[in-house]
Amino acid sequence: MMKAGTFGPTMGRILAAIRPEASYFTTIDGQRGGFIVVDVDDASKVPSIAEPLFQAFKASVEIGGAMTAEDLQTADDDIAQAAKIYR
């Protein structure tokens, strides 16, 4: 895709469809890679984010959750409760 000049336009269409908050491209373990930050409020939306990458690039996709500082503060009571129970 790089040699054919189709990578950029294809990635552009995918990013336009998933509307990430941010995207960064780099090498990961010596291979082309990147990080795409997407706010997903419904887990059923994950396939619509990952599948275009699988299909277009035969990509290996890892999905992980993250919290903002505000989310972490909101979770503070739950974390404290779990710490008491599962010491």
Gaussian input, Z-matrix of N, CA and C with variables (Angstrom, degrees):
# hf/3-21g

backbone

0 1
 N
 C     1     B1
 C     2     B2     1     A1
 N     3     B3     2     A2     1     D1
 C     4     B4     3     A3     2     D2
 C     5     B5     4     A4     3     D3
 N     6     B6     5     A5     4     D4
 C     7     B7     6     A6     5     D5
 C     8     B8     7     A7     6     D6
 N     9     B9     8     A8     7     D7
 C    10    B10     9     A9     8     D8
 C    11    B11    10    A10     9     D9
 N    12    B12    11    A11    10    D10
 C    13    B13    12    A12    11    D11
 C    14    B14    13    A13    12    D12
 N    15    B15    14    A14    13    D13
 C    16    B16    15    A15    14    D14
 C    17    B17    16    A16    15    D15
 N    18    B18    17    A17    16    D16
 C    19    B19    18    A18    17    D17
 C    20    B20    19    A19    18    D18
 N    21    B21    20    A20    19    D19
 C    22    B22    21    A21    20    D20
 C    23    B23    22    A22    21    D21
 N    24    B24    23    A23    22    D22
 C    25    B25    24    A24    23    D23
 C    26    B26    25    A25    24    D24
 N    27    B27    26    A26    25    D25
 C    28    B28    27    A27    26    D26
 C    29    B29    28    A28    27    D27
 N    30    B30    29    A29    28    D28
 C    31    B31    30    A30    29    D29
 C    32    B32    31    A31    30    D30
 N    33    B33    32    A32    31    D31
 C    34    B34    33    A33    32    D32
 C    35    B35    34    A34    33    D33
 N    36    B36    35    A35    34    D34
 C    37    B37    36    A36    35    D35
 C    38    B38    37    A37    36    D36
 N    39    B39    38    A38    37    D37
 C    40    B40    39    A39    38    D38
 C    41    B41    40    A40    39    D39
 N    42    B42    41    A41    40    D40
 C    43    B43    42    A42    41    D41
 C    44    B44    43    A43    42    D42
 N    45    B45    44    A44    43    D43
 C    46    B46    45    A45    44    D44
 C    47    B47    46    A46    45    D45
 N    48    B48    47    A47    46    D46
 C    49    B49    48    A48    47    D47
 C    50    B50    49    A49    48    D48
 N    51    B51    50    A50    49    D49
 C    52    B52    51    A51    50    D50
 C    53    B53    52    A52    51    D51
 N    54    B54    53    A53    52    D52
 C    55    B55    54    A54    53    D53
 C    56    B56    55    A55    54    D54
 N    57    B57    56    A56    55    D55
 C    58    B58    57    A57    56    D56
 C    59    B59    58    A58    57    D57
 N    60    B60    59    A59    58    D58
 C    61    B61    60    A60    59    D59
 C    62    B62    61    A61    60    D60
 N    63    B63    62    A62    61    D61
 C    64    B64    63    A63    62    D62
 C    65    B65    64    A64    63    D63
 N    66    B66    65    A65    64    D64
 C    67    B67    66    A66    65    D65
 C    68    B68    67    A67    66    D66
 N    69    B69    68    A68    67    D67
 C    70    B70    69    A69    68    D68
 C    71    B71    70    A70    69    D69
 N    72    B72    71    A71    70    D70
 C    73    B73    72    A72    71    D71
 C    74    B74    73    A73    72    D72
 N    75    B75    74    A74    73    D73
 C    76    B76    75    A75    74    D74
 C    77    B77    76    A76    75    D75
 N    78    B78    77    A77    76    D76
 C    79    B79    78    A78    77    D77
 C    80    B80    79    A79    78    D78
 N    81    B81    80    A80    79    D79
 C    82    B82    81    A81    80    D80
 C    83    B83    82    A82    81    D81
 N    84    B84    83    A83    82    D82
 C    85    B85    84    A84    83    D83
 C    86    B86    85    A85    84    D84
 N    87    B87    86    A86    85    D85
 C    88    B88    87    A87    86    D86
 C    89    B89    88    A88    87    D87
 N    90    B90    89    A89    88    D88
 C    91    B91    90    A90    89    D89
 C    92    B92    91    A91    90    D90
 N    93    B93    92    A92    91    D91
 C    94    B94    93    A93    92    D92
 C    95    B95    94    A94    93    D93
 N    96    B96    95    A95    94    D94
 C    97    B97    96    A96    95    D95
 C    98    B98    97    A97    96    D96
 N    99    B99    98    A98    97    D97
 C   100   B100    99    A99    98    D98
 C   101   B101   100   A100    99    D99
 N   102   B102   101   A101   100   D100
 C   103   B103   102   A102   101   D101
 C   104   B104   103   A103   102   D102
 N   105   B105   104   A104   103   D103
 C   106   B106   105   A105   104   D104
 C   107   B107   106   A106   105   D105
 N   108   B108   107   A107   106   D106
 C   109   B109   108   A108   107   D107
 C   110   B110   109   A109   108   D108
 N   111   B111   110   A110   109   D109
 C   112   B112   111   A111   110   D110
 C   113   B113   112   A112   111   D111
 N   114   B114   113   A113   112   D112
 C   115   B115   114   A114   113   D113
 C   116   B116   115   A115   114   D114
 N   117   B117   116   A116   115   D115
 C   118   B118   117   A117   116   D116
 C   119   B119   118   A118   117   D117
 N   120   B120   119   A119   118   D118
 C   121   B121   120   A120   119   D119
 C   122   B122   121   A121   120   D120
 N   123   B123   122   A122   121   D121
 C   124   B124   123   A123   122   D122
 C   125   B125   124   A124   123   D123
 N   126   B126   125   A125   124   D124
 C   127   B127   126   A126   125   D125
 C   128   B128   127   A127   126   D126
 N   129   B129   128   A128   127   D127
 C   130   B130   129   A129   128   D128
 C   131   B131   130   A130   129   D129
 N   132   B132   131   A131   130   D130
 C   133   B133   132   A132   131   D131
 C   134   B134   133   A133   132   D132
 N   135   B135   134   A134   133   D133
 C   136   B136   135   A135   134   D134
 C   137   B137   136   A136   135   D135
 N   138   B138   137   A137   136   D136
 C   139   B139   138   A138   137   D137
 C   140   B140   139   A139   138   D138
 N   141   B141   140   A140   139   D139
 C   142   B142   141   A141   140   D140
 C   143   B143   142   A142   141   D141
 N   144   B144   143   A143   142   D142
 C   145   B145   144   A144   143   D143
 C   146   B146   145   A145   144   D144
 N   147   B147   146   A146   145   D145
 C   148   B148   147   A147   146   D146
 C   149   B149   148   A148   147   D147
 N   150   B150   149   A149   148   D148
 C   151   B151   150   A150   149   D149
 C   152   B152   151   A151   150   D150
 N   153   B153   152   A152   151   D151
 C   154   B154   153   A153   152   D152
 C   155   B155   154   A154   153   D153
 N   156   B156   155   A155   154   D154
 C   157   B157   156   A156   155   D155
 C   158   B158   157   A157   156   D156
 N   159   B159   158   A158   157   D157
 C   160   B160   159   A159   158   D158
 C   161   B161   160   A160   159   D159
 N   162   B162   161   A161   160   D160
 C   163   B163   162   A162   161   D161
 C   164   B164   163   A163   162   D162
 N   165   B165   164   A164   163   D163
 C   166   B166   165   A165   164   D164
 C   167   B167   166   A166   165   D165
 N   168   B168   167   A167   166   D166
 C   169   B169   168   A168   167   D167
 C   170   B170   169   A169   168   D168
 N   171   B171   170   A170   169   D169
 C   172   B172   171   A171   170   D170
 C   173   B173   172   A172   171   D171
 N   174   B174   173   A173   172   D172
 C   175   B175   174   A174   173   D173
 C   176   B176   175   A175   174   D174
 N   177   B177   176   A176   175   D175
 C   178   B178   177   A177   176   D176
 C   179   B179   178   A178   177   D177
 N   180   B180   179   A179   178   D178
 C   181   B181   180   A180   179   D179
 C   182   B182   181   A181   180   D180
 N   183   B183   182   A182   181   D181
 C   184   B184   183   A183   182   D182
 C   185   B185   184   A184   183   D183
 N   186   B186   185   A185   184   D184
 C   187   B187   186   A186   185   D185
 C   188   B188   187   A187   186   D186
 N   189   B189   188   A188   187   D187
 C   190   B190   189   A189   188   D188
 C   191   B191   190   A190   189   D189
 N   192   B192   191   A191   190   D190
 C   193   B193   192   A192   191   D191
 C   194   B194   193   A193   192   D192
 N   195   B195   194   A194   193   D193
 C   196   B196   195   A195   194   D194
 C   197   B197   196   A196   195   D195
 N   198   B198   197   A197   196   D196
 C   199   B199   198   A198   197   D197
 C   200   B200   199   A199   198   D198
 N   201   B201   200   A200   199   D199
 C   202   B202   201   A201   200   D200
 C   203   B203   202   A202   201   D201
 N   204   B204   203   A203   202   D202
 C   205   B205   204   A204   203   D203
 C   206   B206   205   A205   204   D204
 N   207   B207   206   A206   205   D205
 C   208   B208   207   A207   206   D206
 C   209   B209   208   A208   207   D207
 N   210   B210   209   A209   208   D208
 C   211   B211   210   A210   209   D209
 C   212   B212   211   A211   210   D210
 N   213   B213   212   A212   211   D211
 C   214   B214   213   A213   212   D212
 C   215   B215   214   A214   213   D213
 N   216   B216   215   A215   214   D214
 C   217   B217   216   A216   215   D215
 C   218   B218   217   A217   216   D216
 N   219   B219   218   A218   217   D217
 C   220   B220   219   A219   218   D218
 C   221   B221   220   A220   219   D219
 N   222   B222   221   A221   220   D220
 C   223   B223   222   A222   221   D221
 C   224   B224   223   A223   222   D222
 N   225   B225   224   A224   223   D223
 C   226   B226   225   A225   224   D224
 C   227   B227   226   A226   225   D225
 N   228   B228   227   A227   226   D226
 C   229   B229   228   A228   227   D227
 C   230   B230   229   A229   228   D228
 N   231   B231   230   A230   229   D229
 C   232   B232   231   A231   230   D230
 C   233   B233   232   A232   231   D231
 N   234   B234   233   A233   232   D232
 C   235   B235   234   A234   233   D233
 C   236   B236   235   A235   234   D234
 N   237   B237   236   A236   235   D235
 C   238   B238   237   A237   236   D236
 C   239   B239   238   A238   237   D237
 N   240   B240   239   A239   238   D238
 C   241   B241   240   A240   239   D239
 C   242   B242   241   A241   240   D240
 N   243   B243   242   A242   241   D241
 C   244   B244   243   A243   242   D242
 C   245   B245   244   A244   243   D243
 N   246   B246   245   A245   244   D244
 C   247   B247   246   A246   245   D245
 C   248   B248   247   A247   246   D246
 N   249   B249   248   A248   247   D247
 C   250   B250   249   A249   248   D248
 C   251   B251   250   A250   249   D249
 N   252   B252   251   A251   250   D250
 C   253   B253   252   A252   251   D251
 C   254   B254   253   A253   252   D252
 N   255   B255   254   A254   253   D253
 C   256   B256   255   A255   254   D254
 C   257   B257   256   A256   255   D255
 N   258   B258   257   A257   256   D256
 C   259   B259   258   A258   257   D257
 C   260   B260   259   A259   258   D258

   B1=1.4467
   B2=1.5269
   B3=1.3246
   B4=1.4613
   B5=1.5335
   B6=1.3489
   B7=1.4585
   B8=1.5196
   B9=1.3156
   B10=1.4616
   B11=1.5257
   B12=1.3450
   B13=1.4579
   B14=1.5149
   B15=1.3316
   B16=1.4652
   B17=1.5289
   B18=1.3285
   B19=1.4661
   B20=1.5234
   B21=1.3147
   B22=1.4694
   B23=1.5203
   B24=1.3321
   B25=1.4616
   B26=1.5356
   B27=1.3338
   B28=1.4701
   B29=1.5222
   B30=1.3304
   B31=1.4622
   B32=1.5204
   B33=1.3097
   B34=1.4664
   B35=1.5203
   B36=1.3413
   B37=1.4718
   B38=1.5254
   B39=1.3300
   B40=1.4654
   B41=1.5252
   B42=1.3199
   B43=1.4678
   B44=1.5256
   B45=1.3126
   B46=1.4635
   B47=1.5262
   B48=1.3285
   B49=1.4614
   B50=1.5298
   B51=1.3503
   B52=1.4749
   B53=1.5240
   B54=1.3199
   B55=1.4657
   B56=1.5437
   B57=1.3255
   B58=1.4633
   B59=1.5249
   B60=1.3380
   B61=1.4652
   B62=1.5199
   B63=1.3321
   B64=1.4630
   B65=1.5130
   B66=1.3272
   B67=1.4634
   B68=1.5201
   B69=1.3153
   B70=1.4652
   B71=1.5195
   B72=1.3175
   B73=1.4523
   B74=1.5103
   B75=1.3380
   B76=1.4537
   B77=1.5192
   B78=1.3172
   B79=1.4572
   B80=1.5233
   B81=1.3146
   B82=1.4588
   B83=1.5210
   B84=1.3144
   B85=1.4664
   B86=1.5251
   B87=1.3180
   B88=1.4533
   B89=1.5206
   B90=1.3211
   B91=1.4568
   B92=1.5203
   B93=1.3198
   B94=1.4630
   B95=1.5162
   B96=1.3054
   B97=1.4625
   B98=1.5036
   B99=1.2887
   B100=1.4440
   B101=1.5090
   B102=1.3049
   B103=1.4552
   B104=1.5220
   B105=1.3067
   B106=1.4580
   B107=1.5169
   B108=1.3148
   B109=1.4569
   B110=1.5278
   B111=1.3358
   B112=1.4606
   B113=1.5211
   B114=1.3174
   B115=1.4648
   B116=1.5276
   B117=1.3303
   B118=1.4630
   B119=1.5190
   B120=1.3204
   B121=1.4575
   B122=1.5258
   B123=1.3309
   B124=1.4627
   B125=1.5257
   B126=1.3283
   B127=1.4652
   B128=1.5240
   B129=1.3178
   B130=1.4676
   B131=1.5261
   B132=1.3192
   B133=1.4594
   B134=1.5288
   B135=1.3323
   B136=1.4644
   B137=1.5360
   B138=1.3268
   B139=1.4689
   B140=1.5299
   B141=1.3129
   B142=1.4666
   B143=1.5273
   B144=1.3095
   B145=1.4638
   B146=1.5284
   B147=1.3205
   B148=1.4629
   B149=1.5258
   B150=1.3144
   B151=1.4712
   B152=1.5265
   B153=1.3335
   B154=1.4692
   B155=1.5315
   B156=1.3214
   B157=1.4669
   B158=1.5214
   B159=1.3395
   B160=1.4663
   B161=1.5258
   B162=1.3209
   B163=1.4600
   B164=1.5210
   B165=1.3094
   B166=1.4635
   B167=1.5150
   B168=1.3353
   B169=1.4584
   B170=1.5227
   B171=1.3289
   B172=1.4714
   B173=1.5332
   B174=1.3270
   B175=1.4635
   B176=1.5222
   B177=1.3003
   B178=1.4604
   B179=1.5214
   B180=1.3198
   B181=1.4588
   B182=1.5183
   B183=1.3130
   B184=1.4621
   B185=1.5158
   B186=1.3213
   B187=1.4553
   B188=1.5218
   B189=1.3143
   B190=1.4522
   B191=1.5137
   B192=1.2894
   B193=1.4534
   B194=1.5137
   B195=1.2964
   B196=1.4594
   B197=1.5187
   B198=1.3168
   B199=1.4602
   B200=1.5143
   B201=1.3077
   B202=1.4530
   B203=1.5312
   B204=1.3106
   B205=1.4650
   B206=1.5252
   B207=1.3271
   B208=1.4722
   B209=1.5260
   B210=1.3353
   B211=1.4682
   B212=1.5218
   B213=1.3205
   B214=1.4571
   B215=1.5244
   B216=1.3248
   B217=1.4639
   B218=1.5211
   B219=1.3174
   B220=1.4562
   B221=1.5237
   B222=1.3250
   B223=1.4655
   B224=1.5162
   B225=1.3079
   B226=1.4710
   B227=1.5190
   B228=1.3208
   B229=1.4684
   B230=1.5216
   B231=1.3332
   B232=1.4646
   B233=1.5229
   B234=1.3252
   B235=1.4636
   B236=1.5170
   B237=1.3215
   B238=1.4685
   B239=1.5277
   B240=1.3161
   B241=1.4691
   B242=1.5276
   B243=1.3128
   B244=1.4542
   B245=1.5270
   B246=1.3306
   B247=1.4592
   B248=1.5267
   B249=1.3356
   B250=1.4670
   B251=1.5226
   B252=1.2983
   B253=1.4635
   B254=1.5166
   B255=1.3229
   B256=1.4509
   B257=1.5193
   B258=1.3089
   B259=1.4713
   B260=1.4858
   A1=110.76
   A2=115.74
   A3=118.35
   A4=110.12
   A5=116.56
   A6=120.21
   A7=111.40
   A8=116.72
   A9=120.90
   A10=112.56
   A11=116.15
   A12=119.92
   A13=114.17
   A14=116.44
   A15=119.44
   A16=113.52
   A17=116.63
   A18=118.72
   A19=111.76
   A20=116.96
   A21=121.44
   A22=113.21
   A23=117.68
   A24=118.44
   A25=113.31
   A26=116.48
   A27=119.65
   A28=110.41
   A29=117.13
   A30=120.34
   A31=110.10
   A32=117.08
   A33=120.68
   A34=111.92
   A35=116.91
   A36=120.00
   A37=111.30
   A38=116.54
   A39=120.20
   A40=109.95
   A41=117.23
   A42=120.15
   A43=111.23
   A44=117.64
   A45=120.21
   A46=110.92
   A47=116.39
   A48=120.36
   A49=112.26
   A50=117.30
   A51=118.51
   A52=112.66
   A53=117.59
   A54=123.42
   A55=112.91
   A56=117.45
   A57=119.50
   A58=112.14
   A59=114.57
   A60=119.46
   A61=109.84
   A62=115.91
   A63=122.10
   A64=108.64
   A65=116.17
   A66=120.45
   A67=108.07
   A68=114.96
   A69=122.22
   A70=107.73
   A71=117.15
   A72=121.81
   A73=109.25
   A74=115.48
   A75=121.95
   A76=108.43
   A77=116.85
   A78=119.75
   A79=108.33
   A80=115.14
   A81=122.11
   A82=106.66
   A83=116.30
   A84=121.20
   A85=111.88
   A86=116.67
   A87=121.86
   A88=115.12
   A89=117.81
   A90=121.27
   A91=109.60
   A92=115.66
   A93=118.74
   A94=108.83
   A95=115.94
   A96=118.90
   A97=110.82
   A98=114.62
   A99=119.04
   A100=111.82
   A101=114.06
   A102=122.72
   A103=106.86
   A104=115.47
   A105=120.82
   A106=107.01
   A107=116.79
   A108=122.96
   A109=108.52
   A110=115.67
   A111=121.36
   A112=108.33
   A113=116.80
   A114=121.91
   A115=107.33
   A116=115.80
   A117=121.33
   A118=108.01
   A119=117.02
   A120=120.11
   A121=112.09
   A122=116.75
   A123=121.73
   A124=107.59
   A125=116.94
   A126=121.55
   A127=112.52
   A128=118.06
   A129=119.90
   A130=112.01
   A131=117.99
   A132=122.57
   A133=112.54
   A134=117.75
   A135=121.39
   A136=111.83
   A137=119.98
   A138=117.99
   A139=113.67
   A140=118.05
   A141=119.28
   A142=111.38
   A143=117.41
   A144=122.09
   A145=110.19
   A146=116.88
   A147=121.14
   A148=113.45
   A149=117.45
   A150=120.11
   A151=114.12
   A152=119.82
   A153=117.66
   A154=112.46
   A155=117.60
   A156=121.18
   A157=110.76
   A158=116.85
   A159=120.54
   A160=110.25
   A161=115.93
   A162=120.95
   A163=112.51
   A164=117.64
   A165=120.71
   A166=113.23
   A167=116.54
   A168=119.97
   A169=114.47
   A170=117.39
   A171=120.27
   A172=108.83
   A173=115.05
   A174=122.41
   A175=111.80
   A176=114.61
   A177=122.52
   A178=105.21
   A179=117.25
   A180=121.32
   A181=109.21
   A182=116.36
   A183=122.05
   A184=107.34
   A185=115.75
   A186=120.48
   A187=108.31
   A188=115.71
   A189=120.95
   A190=110.27
   A191=115.30
   A192=120.14
   A193=111.03
   A194=114.87
   A195=121.15
   A196=108.57
   A197=115.41
   A198=121.24
   A199=109.64
   A200=115.33
   A201=120.37
   A202=107.59
   A203=116.85
   A204=120.43
   A205=110.42
   A206=116.57
   A207=120.44
   A208=110.87
   A209=117.19
   A210=120.88
   A211=110.19
   A212=115.95
   A213=120.46
   A214=111.15
   A215=116.82
   A216=120.02
   A217=110.98
   A218=116.90
   A219=121.22
   A220=111.02
   A221=116.77
   A222=121.82
   A223=113.11
   A224=118.10
   A225=122.58
   A226=112.73
   A227=118.89
   A228=121.36
   A229=111.23
   A230=117.63
   A231=121.07
   A232=111.35
   A233=116.37
   A234=120.62
   A235=110.12
   A236=116.84
   A237=121.08
   A238=110.42
   A239=117.42
   A240=121.62
   A241=110.77
   A242=117.43
   A243=121.00
   A244=111.06
   A245=116.30
   A246=120.93
   A247=111.37
   A248=116.82
   A249=120.91
   A250=110.87
   A251=116.89
   A252=121.52
   A253=112.29
   A254=117.99
   A255=121.61
   A256=114.64
   A257=116.44
   A258=120.14
   A259=111.38
   D1=-35.34
   D2=178.25
   D3=-64.91
   D4=-46.78
   D5=-179.10
   D6=-65.80
   D7=-36.69
   D8=-177.93
   D9=-78.72
   D10=-11.91
   D11=-179.83
   D12=78.16
   D13=18.75
   D14=-177.99
   D15=-100.79
   D16=-10.11
   D17=-177.91
   D18=-61.54
   D19=-53.10
   D20=-176.59
   D21=-57.03
   D22=-52.64
   D23=179.18
   D24=-61.95
   D25=-37.70
   D26=179.40
   D27=-66.23
   D28=-46.90
   D29=178.47
   D30=-62.54
   D31=-38.63
   D32=178.12
   D33=-59.58
   D34=-43.09
   D35=178.28
   D36=-65.13
   D37=-40.75
   D38=179.87
   D39=-64.88
   D40=-46.97
   D41=-179.84
   D42=-63.51
   D43=-37.47
   D44=177.50
   D45=-63.45
   D46=-34.89
   D47=-178.98
   D48=-74.93
   D49=-39.18
   D50=-176.03
   D51=-92.20
   D52=-11.39
   D53=175.56
   D54=46.55
   D55=65.95
   D56=-179.90
   D57=-70.36
   D58=155.35
   D59=173.18
   D60=-71.44
   D61=-32.34
   D62=178.22
   D63=-159.40
   D64=155.37
   D65=173.48
   D66=-145.03
   D67=137.51
   D68=-177.93
   D69=-133.16
   D70=135.70
   D71=-178.47
   D72=-119.51
   D73=135.46
   D74=-172.80
   D75=-159.19
   D76=-169.45
   D77=170.65
   D78=-101.60
   D79=145.56
   D80=177.33
   D81=-133.90
   D82=119.39
   D83=-176.46
   D84=51.51
   D85=40.55
   D86=175.76
   D87=77.98
   D88=7.91
   D89=-179.80
   D90=-122.30
   D91=160.61
   D92=174.82
   D93=-60.05
   D94=139.09
   D95=-179.75
   D96=-161.07
   D97=-175.80
   D98=178.81
   D99=-175.39
   D100=174.32
   D101=177.94
   D102=-127.55
   D103=126.71
   D104=178.87
   D105=-120.75
   D106=119.89
   D107=-176.60
   D108=-98.57
   D109=117.98
   D110=-176.89
   D111=-130.74
   D112=134.65
   D113=175.58
   D114=-86.38
   D115=111.38
   D116=-178.33
   D117=-116.60
   D118=115.35
   D119=179.87
   D120=-99.54
   D121=-0.66
   D122=-179.80
   D123=-142.07
   D124=115.96
   D125=-176.19
   D126=-58.86
   D127=-23.18
   D128=179.61
   D129=-68.45
   D130=-10.20
   D131=178.16
   D132=-85.04
   D133=-12.96
   D134=-176.59
   D135=-57.32
   D136=-45.59
   D137=179.40
   D138=-59.17
   D139=-34.29
   D140=179.98
   D141=-69.84
   D142=-17.00
   D143=176.03
   D144=-89.44
   D145=-45.80
   D146=-174.81
   D147=-78.91
   D148=-39.05
   D149=-172.32
   D150=-59.48
   D151=-41.52
   D152=177.10
   D153=-59.32
   D154=-34.73
   D155=179.08
   D156=-70.57
   D157=-39.51
   D158=175.67
   D159=-61.43
   D160=-50.08
   D161=-174.18
   D162=-69.01
   D163=-46.93
   D164=-174.59
   D165=-74.21
   D166=-38.10
   D167=-171.42
   D168=-120.69
   D169=-1.31
   D170=-172.63
   D171=53.49
   D172=39.78
   D173=-173.35
   D174=-74.56
   D175=151.82
   D176=167.26
   D177=-91.44
   D178=123.43
   D179=-174.74
   D180=-119.57
   D181=128.53
   D182=173.17
   D183=-116.15
   D184=133.55
   D185=-178.16
   D186=-118.94
   D187=129.14
   D188=179.11
   D189=-136.29
   D190=149.93
   D191=178.77
   D192=-88.86
   D193=156.74
   D194=177.33
   D195=-147.94
   D196=156.42
   D197=178.65
   D198=-122.03
   D199=151.05
   D200=170.10
   D201=-80.80
   D202=169.91
   D203=175.82
   D204=-59.72
   D205=-37.15
   D206=179.04
   D207=-66.23
   D208=-40.36
   D209=176.47
   D210=-60.14
   D211=-43.43
   D212=-178.92
   D213=-62.88
   D214=-40.18
   D215=177.43
   D216=-64.38
   D217=-39.77
   D218=177.91
   D219=-63.21
   D220=-34.90
   D221=-178.77
   D222=-81.76
   D223=-4.33
   D224=-174.26
   D225=-52.13
   D226=-46.94
   D227=-179.33
   D228=-63.68
   D229=-41.60
   D230=179.00
   D231=-64.54
   D232=-38.69
   D233=178.60
   D234=-65.38
   D235=-44.30
   D236=179.32
   D237=-62.47
   D238=-42.03
   D239=179.43
   D240=-63.44
   D241=-44.42
   D242=179.51
   D243=-64.55
   D244=-37.48
   D245=178.90
   D246=-62.79
   D247=-36.28
   D248=178.15
   D249=-69.37
   D250=-40.59
   D251=-175.82
   D252=-75.60
   D253=-40.63
   D254=-170.71
   D255=-109.79
   D256=33.54
   D257=177.25
   D258=-62.05

